[in-house]
Amino acid sequence: MALGFTSSAYVLGASGEKELFDRLAQYTRGLPLTGTTAAAVTGFTALGARRIALVNPPWFDDRLSGLGADYFTEQGFEVVHHGPCGLPSNQRLITPEALSEWIRTTVAGHRPDAVLVAGNGIRAVGVIDALEQELDFAVLTANQVLFWHALHLAGADETAREIAGYGRLFGTAPADGAA
């Protein structure tokens, strides 16, 4: 089961998110459970990323973005940049080209090991491969990392490794015990 609510995890924090998962686990009949931020932590770890940047949707305000930075800092990552992306606050107006340009001009100079394009409501999958090749850091998106982690939790590791076009994350597996 996958919970696609990045902002909720930001507000709850890592310990609050764990408490939520523990409560929900009582009702999942043993099905594994993950969420966007938990999946991102697992993905960053699998990629060996320590310095990360968070690109939040424009509808996340500075306070919520700060809570996201706190979430990942609490997990042991160095957050080198975070903030709402400087694009229109309208899902249909956020294009792969505009998002890519914003990451190139605003985020890349912070030299992260990996970037998370957060927010499950932002269409970002179209930026992954080109940015990874051009900027030489891993690019994770909320829905991509959630899908990747759910596949691993379901025992579909081989299927996950066969998926092409969605970034270097799909060529990795969670570290032992992290799935």
N, C-alpha and C positions, 0 to 999 in steps of 0.2 A: 504494500500500500504506500502511496506517495502523497504527501501533503505539499501542495504548491502554493505556499503562503510565506514568501520571504519576509514581508513586513511584520507579520505576526511573530516570527522567530526573532527578528530584531528587537521588538518590544519586550518579548518574554525573556530574552537573553538565553545563553546556553543552558543554564541550570533550569530555567523555567520551561524551555523546550524539552529537556530531558524528562521533567515531571509530566508534561503533557503526553509525551510518547509512552511513559510508564502507565499513565491512566488509560490511554487508548489501547495499549497492549492487552488489557484485561478483556477487550471485546473483539480482538482480531483473530481469535481462535488459532494463534500461533503464526499467523502470516507476518512476515517481516514488515517493518514500518520505517519510512525515512521521510525527510522533508528537505526542502531546497538548501537550507544553510547547513544542515548535517551532511547532506550529500556533497556540498561544496568543500567542507572541511575534509571529508574523505578523499575527494578529488585532488585538492591541493596537496594533501599528504602523499597520495599515490604518485603525483608528478614531482615531488620533492620541492615544491614551492614554499618559500618562507616569507618572501616579500610580496605582498599582494595589493592589488588596487580594486576598489569597488566602484563600479559604474552603476548608479541607481537610476531608475526611471525619473523623468522630470516631475512626476506627481509625488515623489518622496521628497519631503522638505529636509532642511539641513538638520533638524533635530533627529528625524528618523534615520537619516544617513549616518549621523554620529552614533546612534544606537547600533547600527550595523557594524561600524568600525569597532565599537566596544565588544560586540559579539565575537568578532574574529580575533581581536587582541586577546580576549579571555581564553581563546583556543590556542594561543601561542604564536599567532602570526604577527608579522610587522605590517601594519596597514600603511602603505606609503602614499596612498591617495584614496579619498572617498568623496562622494558628492553626487547630487543629481546631475544627470547629463544635461548639457545646455541645449536641449532640443525642445520643440513644441510639446506641450503636455496634451498630446492627442495620439493615441496608438496608431492611427492610420497615417500620421505624418512622420513617424519614425521609420525611416528607410534604412536598409543596410548601408547605403552609401553615406548618408548623413551620420549614422552611428559610427561607422568606420572612421570617417574624417574627424569626428569629435575625439575618439580614442587616440588617433594618431597625434592630434595637436594638443590635447589636454592631458592625456594619461601617459603616453609612451615615454615622455621625458623623465618620469619618476622611476623608470627602469624597474618595473616589477618583474618577479618571476612568473606571475600569472595575474590575470584580470578576471573578475567575475562581473558579467553583465547581469545584475540582479533584477529581481522583479519578474514574476512569471507572466505578467501581462504585457511585457515588451517583446516584440518580435525581433529576435537577435541572431537566430541560428545562421542567417545568411552572411554573417561577418566572420565567422570562426576561422575557416581555413585560410582565407586571404590574409587576415591580420596575423595569424600565427606565422605564416611564411614570410611576410614582410617585416614584422617587428621582432620576431624570434623570442616571443614569450607565449605561454599557454593562454588560451582564451576559453573561459568557461561561461556558459550562459545558464540562467536559472533552469530552464526546461531541459536543456541538454544534460546537465550534470545530474538532475533529478532522474531522468530516464536511465542514464548510465548506472547510477547507484542502484536503482530498482532492478535493473537487469542482473547485476551482481548478487543482490540479496535474493533474487529468485533462482540463483544457480545457473544463470545463462551467461557465464563468463566467456565462453567461446563465441556466442552470438555477439556479445558486446565488442569483442576484438575484431570481428569481421565487418563491423559497420564502418564505412568509409565516408569521408566528406564532412565529418562533424568534429574535427579536431583531434589532436594527439591524445586527448583524454581516453578516447575509445581504444587506444592501443595499450592501455594500462589496466592493471587490476588493483583493487584496494589492498593496502598492506595487510599482512596477516592479522586477523582479529578486528580489522576496521570495517569489514563488510557488514 
